[in-house]
Amino acid sequence: MTKTVERPPAARVRPVKAPSPAGDRRRRRLTDHLRAYGFLLGGLICFALFSWYPAIRAVVIAFQKYTPGSDPEWVGTANFTRVWQDPEFAAAWRNTLTFTLLALLIGFAIPFVLALVLNELRHAKAFFRVVVYLPVMIPPVVSALLWKWFYDPGAGLANEALRLLHLPTSNWSNGADTALVSLVIVATWANMGGTVLIYLAALQSIPGELYEAAELDGANLLQRVRHVTVPQTRFVILMLMLLQIIATMQVFTEPFVITGGGPENATVTVLYLIYKYAFLYNDFGGACALSVMLLALLGGFSAVYLRLTRSGEEAA
């Protein structure tokens, strides 16, 4: 008799469920967010270590008697009082504010005018843009050393050119009356390249129809600049003005390299005085107190400036 072998029932094959498109999108979005936050975390760590922590640490040291290698001692506002009574304090603030004002009168108008000229050129645009931007690519210390030789009252190129033209020479950076103006010229030449390119980008974004309509109305060049160019680039002008004021209030390289704060403290600025307190007087508490004063002034000015410009834009 033949024995029948029973076979096990075939396993039931379950259909594979297709992945949900919505779930895939959520996973991709989550992955993209994690990747973005990962890149952002690196930037936040760098800012925390090299910007936020030093700023907070400076505020703390401003209220301490601090010397590297020794334990800090809390002294309250004694550092601020001592710095306030320093004879160089008033001279440093006066020179810094004067430098900022001169930089606005000289260094703010020149880049805008150069941008207008470059924007009207029909040939060799790239060449002249490189020429204008070239000083920015030179290291600031190298640029200051070049101008220091240029301003030399003896064999400097500036006075040699004046002698060649039979004009009276000048002491330039060695004269108490001309030193600060000389430094403003250096700072303007060294930093205007980036500003010119920003203005050029803003000018090229202005619709050409506006200029055509102004020409049809009989507007000349100055009227087109006043009624078309300036209103269309108003936001860029205001932001660059704020950035320039903040930058010029922190001028250091030019007085440090070219004049050393002289002659007769004519070019001692706030940042240069901070350097003297920290690295010449070994008074880090006084240096941080000055830094906090400068931070408070620039922060307050920036807040008021942005508030006023925002109010003006809303009113317009």
C-alpha positions in Angstrom: 0.0 0.0 0.0 1.4 3.3 -1.1 1.7 5.8 1.7 0.6 9.3 0.8 3.0 12.1 2.0 1.2 15.2 2.9 2.9 18.4 1.8 2.9 21.5 4.0 0.6 24.2 2.8 2.4 26.8 0.7 3.3 29.9 2.6 1.0 32.8 1.9 2.8 35.5 0.1 1.9 38.9 1.4 2.0 41.8 -1.0 4.7 44.3 -0.3 3.2 47.7 0.6 4.6 50.5 -1.6 6.2 53.3 0.3 4.1 56.3 0.8 5.2 59.3 -1.2 4.3 61.6 1.7 6.5 59.6 4.0 9.4 59.8 1.6 9.0 63.5 1.4 8.9 63.9 5.2 12.1 61.8 5.5 13.9 63.8 2.8 12.8 67.0 4.4 14.1 65.8 7.8 17.4 64.7 6.3 17.8 68.1 4.6 17.0 69.9 7.8 19.5 67.9 9.8 22.2 68.5 7.1 21.4 72.2 7.2 21.5 72.4 11.0 24.8 70.5 10.9 26.4 73.1 8.7 24.8 75.9 10.8 26.2 74.3 14.0 29.7 74.8 12.8 29.1 78.5 12.1 27.5 78.9 15.5 30.4 77.2 17.3 32.9 79.5 15.5 30.9 82.6 16.4 30.5 81.4 20.0 34.2 80.8 20.4 35.7 83.7 18.5 33.0 86.4 18.8 30.4 85.9 21.5 32.7 84.5 24.2 35.4 87.2 23.8 32.7 89.9 23.9 31.1 88.5 27.1 34.6 88.0 28.6 35.5 91.6 27.8 32.4 92.9 29.6 33.3 90.8 32.7 37.0 91.9 32.7 35.9 95.6 32.4 34.8 95.3 36.1 37.9 93.5 37.2 41.6 94.2 37.9 43.0 91.6 35.6 46.5 90.7 34.6 47.2 87.5 32.7 48.6 84.8 35.0 47.0 86.3 38.2 43.6 85.9 39.8 41.1 88.6 38.8 39.9 91.0 41.4 36.5 92.7 41.2 36.9 96.5 41.3 33.4 97.6 40.2 33.5 100.8 38.0 37.0 101.7 38.9 38.3 100.9 35.4 35.7 103.2 33.8 36.6 106.0 36.2 40.3 105.7 35.6 39.9 105.5 31.8 37.6 108.5 31.9 40.2 110.6 33.7 43.0 109.7 31.3 44.1 112.8 29.4 44.3 110.7 26.2 40.7 109.6 26.6 39.2 112.9 25.3 41.8 113.2 22.5 41.0 109.6 21.3 37.3 110.2 21.1 37.7 113.5 19.5 40.1 112.1 16.9 37.8 109.1 16.2 34.7 111.2 15.7 36.6 113.6 13.5 38.0 110.7 11.5 34.5 109.3 11.1 33.1 112.7 9.9 35.9 113.2 7.4 35.5 109.7 6.1 31.8 110.4 5.5 32.6 113.6 3.7 35.4 112.2 1.6 35.1 108.4 1.6 31.4 108.1 1.2 30.9 110.3 -1.8 33.9 109.1 -3.9 32.8 105.4 -4.2 29.3 106.5 -5.3 30.7 108.9 -7.9 33.1 106.2 -9.2 30.3 103.7 -9.4 28.2 106.2 -11.5 31.2 106.7 -13.9 31.9 103.0 -14.2 28.3 102.3 -14.8 28.3 104.7 -17.8 31.4 103.2 -19.4 30.9 101.3 -22.7 34.4 99.9 -23.0 37.0 98.3 -20.7 34.5 97.9 -17.9 36.2 94.8 -16.5 39.6 96.5 -16.5 38.5 99.5 -14.6 36.6 97.4 -12.1 39.8 95.4 -11.4 41.7 98.7 -11.0 39.2 100.1 -8.5 39.1 96.8 -6.5 42.8 96.2 -6.5 43.6 98.1 -3.3 41.2 95.8 -1.4 43.3 92.8 -2.3 46.4 94.4 -0.8 46.9 93.5 2.9 46.1 96.5 5.1 49.5 96.6 6.7 51.2 96.6 3.3 48.9 99.3 2.1 49.7 101.4 5.1 53.4 101.0 4.7 53.2 102.0 1.1 51.4 105.2 2.1 53.8 105.8 4.9 56.6 106.0 2.3 54.4 108.0 0.0 53.8 110.6 2.8 57.5 110.8 3.8 58.3 114.6 4.0 61.8 114.1 2.6 61.9 111.7 -0.3 58.2 110.7 -0.4 56.5 110.6 -3.7 53.8 113.1 -2.7 56.3 115.9 -2.0 58.4 115.0 -5.0 55.3 115.4 -7.2 54.6 118.8 -5.6 58.2 119.9 -6.1 58.0 118.9 -9.7 54.9 121.1 -10.1 56.6 123.9 -8.2 54.0 123.7 -5.4 54.6 124.0 -1.7 55.2 120.7 0.1 53.4 119.4 3.1 54.3 117.4 6.3 51.3 115.1 5.5 51.2 112.4 8.2 53.9 114.1 10.2 52.0 117.3 10.7 49.5 117.7 13.6 47.1 119.6 11.3 47.3 117.3 8.3 47.9 113.8 9.9 44.2 112.9 10.4 43.2 114.0 6.9 46.1 112.0 5.5 44.9 108.9 7.2 41.4 109.4 5.9 42.8 109.4 2.4 44.6 106.2 3.0 41.5 104.5 4.5 39.3 105.7 1.6 41.8 104.4 -1.0 42.2 101.0 0.7 38.5 100.2 1.3 36.5 101.8 -1.4 36.8 99.0 -3.9 34.2 96.8 -2.3 31.8 99.7 -1.8 32.1 100.6 -5.5 31.2 97.1 -6.6 28.1 97.1 -4.3 27.0 100.4 -5.7 27.5 99.1 -9.3 25.4 96.1 -8.6 22.6 98.4 -7.2 22.9 100.7 -10.2 22.6 97.9 -12.7 19.4 96.6 -11.0 17.6 99.9 -11.8 15.2 99.5 -14.7 16.3 101.4 -17.8 12.8 102.5 -18.5 13.0 105.0 -15.5 16.0 106.7 -17.1 14.3 106.8 -20.5 11.2 108.4 -19.0 13.4 110.9 -17.2 15.2 111.8 -20.5 11.8 112.2 -22.2 10.8 114.7 -19.5 13.9 116.7 -20.2 15.9 115.7 -17.1 19.7 116.3 -17.3 22.4 114.1 -15.8 22.2 115.6 -12.3 18.4 115.5 -12.2 18.4 111.8 -13.3 20.9 111.0 -10.5 18.8 112.9 -8.0 15.3 111.7 -8.9 16.1 108.2 -10.2 19.4 106.9 -9.1 19.4 108.0 -5.5 15.8 106.9 -4.7 16.3 103.5 -6.3 19.5 102.9 -4.4 18.4 104.5 -1.1 18.4 101.3 0.9 21.9 100.3 -0.2 23.2 103.9 0.5 21.7 103.8 4.0 23.1 100.4 4.9 26.6 101.2 3.5 26.6 104.5 5.5 25.8 102.6 8.7 28.6 100.0 8.0 31.1 102.7 7.2 30.4 104.6 10.4 30.8 101.4 12.4 34.1 100.6 10.5 35.6 104.1 10.8 34.8 104.3 14.5 37.1 101.3 14.9 40.1 102.6 12.8 43.4 101.2 14.0 45.7 100.0 11.2 46.5 103.4 9.7 47.3 105.2 13.0 49.2 102.2 14.3 51.4 101.7 11.2 51.8 105.2 9.7 51.8 107.6 12.6 51.9 105.6 15.8 49.2 107.9 17.3 51.3 111.0 16.7 52.2 113.7 16.2 51.1 115.1 19.6 48.3 112.5 19.9 46.7 114.0 16.8 45.9 110.5 15.5 45.3 108.5 18.7 41.9 106.8 18.2 39.8 104.8 20.6 40.9 101.4 19.2 44.6 102.5 19.3 44.1 103.6 22.9 42.6 100.2 23.7 45.7 98.6 22.2 48.0 100.8 24.4 46.1 99.9 27.6 46.2 96.2 26.8 49.7 95.7 25.4 51.8 98.7 26.5 50.3 99.4 29.9 49.3 95.8 30.6 46.0 97.1 31.9 43.4 94.7 30.5 40.7 96.0 32.8 41.1 99.5 31.3 41.2 98.2 27.8 38.0 96.2 28.3 36.3 99.2 29.9 37.1 101.3 26.8 35.9 98.4 24.6 32.6 98.3 26.4 32.2 102.1 26.0 32.8 101.8 22.3 30.4 98.8 22.0 27.7 100.7 23.9 28.1 103.7 21.7 28.0 101.8 18.4 25.2 99.6 19.5 23.1 102.5 20.6 23.8 104.4 17.4 23.0 101.4 15.2 19.7 100.9 17.0 18.7 104.6 16.6 19.9 104.7 13.0 17.9 101.6 12.0 14.9 102.9 13.8 15.0 106.3 12.1 15.5 104.8 8.6 12.8 102.2 9.2 10.4 105.0 10.2 11.4 107.1 7.2 10.7 104.1 4.9 7.3 103.5 6.5 6.4 107.2 6.1 7.4 107.1 2.5 
